[in-house]
């Protein structure tokens, strides 16, 4: 038995004992070291779900984790004891027609950690110990901290969003919403060759971090509501927009500054919103969604291993497991928190 963070209903999160699954021949046992709190974790904690998705049974939260291998199955040849790994939560079936088309993020039988979408729910990764498929474990180099290794999952989301936009080489990019995913999208867009990345948000703390990780210009649209005005000239300035807030206001503002035939990638989720269809039609936008990731996880870890990115400036807090409620309260405060992680090694 080990301890796990289990959500029972809105605001009812408990640290409880959780049985360790038996280990198969192609699996490894991992001692979890660090785990990042995601927006979906916050929705489960604050509201018991999001949209039509509701918690119907107790569920272990979490899917942004790293750890160290403590046991290996008999058929596992490329992972040894003591290997530090980032753990991909994406476990597609490999058999459905979406998997066969290499659209693994749309797998009909996806087992994504900490998700109440299926029934029974898919248990998450906020546990002291867990058994995973060896294919989920991506070794990290010595210079990559446990905390940064746990950032591979949200970085994969941003890398997938950028892939949805096509080539960004030399493009002018707008990112609206500078929470963790928005800031990571800034990183990914810069890596992809964007010539300019403008980021907007409504808090200075998040914008300061966006600037640190590569935004060329930042605009606080709460204190400077006319901050995008200059970009409206000649039907728009930006070639590509990534909307990471899920805000209807941000979507409409983006429509005004995106060029005709620009590409709009919706990354953030929220409630139902109204889209100005007449503008979309008149300016001939490509409007694209972006959902999760799969193959991008390997890319995220490799970029960290090669020292091509440093995501530690986006980790604002690391909280011991025993203080898990403090961690979730911090994660809900955008004025002081960016990425809040739970330190499983420091109980």
Secondary structure by P-SEA (a helix, b strand, c coil): ccccccccccccccbbbbbbccccccbbbbbcccccccaaaaaaaccccccccccccbbbbbccbbbbbcccccccccccccbbbbbbccccccccccccccccccccccccccccccccccccccccccccccccbbbbcccccaaaaaaaaaaaaaaaaaaaacccccbbbbbccccaaaaaaaaaaaaacccbbbbbcccaaaaaaaaaaccccccccccccccccccccccccccbbbbccccaaaaaaaaacccccbbbbbcccccccccaaaaaaaaccbbbbbcccccaaaaaaaaaaaccccccccccccccccaaaaaaaaaaccccccbbbbccccc
